[in-house]
Amino acid sequence: MSPRQRAVGRDRSGMGPLKLPSHRPHRTSGRLFDLRDLRRRPRDENQDYIRSLCANAYLGDGDSLCWVLGRFKMFVDTRDVGLSSHLLLDGYWEMWLTEALSGVLEKGAVAVDIGANLGYFTLIMADLVGPTGSVHAFEPNPAIADRLARTCDINGYRERVTVHPGPLGAEEGLPVALIVPEHEPKNAYITPVVETPGALPMITRRFDSYPELMDAAVIKIDAEAAEQNIWRGMTARLDRRDAPLILFMEFASIRYGEPGAFLEEIEARGFSLAEVTMIDGVVPRTREQILAGPPRVDQMLMLRR
């Protein structure tokens, strides 16, 4: 029996081979998925095709190298349940945000990925800005930042991606601690209590302290309740009105003392509010609509000015 016959199989009645669905995106570069297909083809077709290209190699000691988005190689942690397991099985993560991000980055742009984790969105940014652009990825978890740096190197992005292994905040030089939940490193968070058992001591930096970030055109902030502090540490970039700026920022009302005031602060800076939703993509939202959402549920906001 040929490999194709084994893959197709027979139905239970013994009447003949079962047919596999044949729809999939056809325009690819060799066997590389074309990121432009994220915007021009149906999501289910893209996801099916990306899954069909999944492959991985276990390297030992919890390390695996996997094929992501049918395009990139990524180092992942096989002990990581919340993110790495999905990349190994599906080859993509949060397709609705993947689609939205792919629609706003241009060649030559400066992009910033805050809370970059293993670098899934960093890779997309690096591909889209091209060799004339640059990406700055902030990831305070040392083990994850190491995998992120290796991932950028193996994809040939060393010259366009800078990995910053430290946390951003509202103040420069503030002692903090990083707490990393077991098997869920994507949920690591910063706390001011440095005596917490198992915590990693760190020092915050302000976004404003990096001159190379002042031309950022697209910024993603996913930092487990540190979003407001990071926002308040980027005053210099926010004060610039001569260059467009788009921010993708995770928001959950329970994380902030005055969530309504935080949204007012964002609007006062001239940003429009929208949410990147799982089903409908980018949907305009009012402040009241955002605050009416479940307080413990993360909403990915898209802020544009």
Beta strands, then each sheet from edge to edge (+ up, - down):
strand 1: 56-60
strand 2: 63-68
strand 3: 72-77
strand 4: 110-114
strand 5: 134-138
strand 6: 161-164
strand 7: 175-179
strand 8: 189-191
strand 9: 200-203
strand 10: 218-221
strand 11: 246-251
strand 12: 272-277
strand 13: 281-284
strand 14: 299-304
sheet 1: 1+ 2- 3+
sheet 2: 6+ 5+ 4+ 10+ 11+ 14- 12+ 13-
sheet 3: 8+ 7- 9+
end
